[in-house]
Amino acid sequence: MRILFLDQSGKPGGAELCLIDIAKPYGDRALVGLFADGPFKDLLKQNHIPVEVLATQAIQVRKESSLVQGLKSLGQLAPLITKVVKKAREYDLIYANTQKALVVGALASFFSSRPLVYHLHDILSKEHFSQTNLRIAVNLANRFASLVIANSQASQTAFVQAGGRRNIIEVVYNGFDPKTYQTDESDINKLQQQLELEGKFVVGHFSRLAPWKGQHILIDALAKCPQEVTAILVGDALFGEQDYVQQLHQQVAELGLENRVKFLGFRSDIPQLIAACDLIAHTSTSPEPFGRVIVEAMLCGKPVVAAKAGGAIELVKHGLNGFLVTPGKPQELAQVIITCLQETEITATIANNARIIASERFDIAIINQQITQLLSHITSA
Ligand code: UDP
């Protein structure tokens, strides 16, 4: 099966990292067509996945854009759609990995008579999308997609609630290669030295910097914890959230936490950094569609505390393989951090449970088999 993957982003967010794992087994039978140049292209190349940047101009529509703004961008899309239609004829299937990719992919599917699959990595709700964008996504998926792959039941439910057809959507969780998360102890010691983390209780936060990812909640929680508790914030503002970054630095200064919070920016050594932490915090204030970092923490054998909403609830059972706290409540988060600091034995047991369960449940080989099976139904239909 030959697959034309489409993704709008030049930067590697969760959806893009997931795409790497799905496209990899197809080798030269896949092409990833991007709508923007950037580090994601380099990452695909490093993974030997054929990639082409199909749009030279960034598409201006944002998740919260209005209908007028959307219509204005149609002219801009015409050359891109023409290119994608031509490419699609060389492939058996179009696989749209993002919302803008769905728009282009739907039209390309129509003109090239190739089936369309939409991988839904978002919770399609008004919290994240404008009414116009919600309607466009749902209507295009309903009309053109043979299959929608939702990254969690939470994403599936939101799709159906927004008017999406129940009979075209299947849940497939993100897959991970457990080997990637086995780290070398001496590397971790070096990293801890470099980052001056030795002797501290380190809470790691791994996410792009954006208000709804809730880094500010962790900073507030830290102020309520003993001095030895420090935090590393790993990730960058990928989509222009510079005001929030400034706000976070200001919050750290106001709370006098300069020596207890480190901003590390975007990093590609995530397994090593997770292994250098004592606890991983996920603090999204809006429901998280999936929450890759929660599974990554589990695979590294590190305890994880997550905000109790969206996909995170499907990944974490409180007290069995992690901890859940009410989103947006620093006091509750601080309480869990202190419990993990003090109750080391029970916390280690929970982290170990999580590693065992996650290694089986999210094994990339099994997840990729599920996807291949779903796709082969479509191409043989
Ligand atoms: N990540 C990364 N480098 C960073 C911060 C995050 O590679 O500096 C990765 C992280 O390990 C995870 C992904 O980015 O695999 C984020 O996925 P998630 O589902 O947590 O959030 P999303 O970006 O999709 O909203």
Residues whose N, C-alpha, C, O or C-beta is under 5 A from the ligand:
A	BS01	UDP	P12 G13 G14 A15 L17 F206 S207 R208 V234 G235 D236 G265 F266 R267 I270 G291 R292 V293
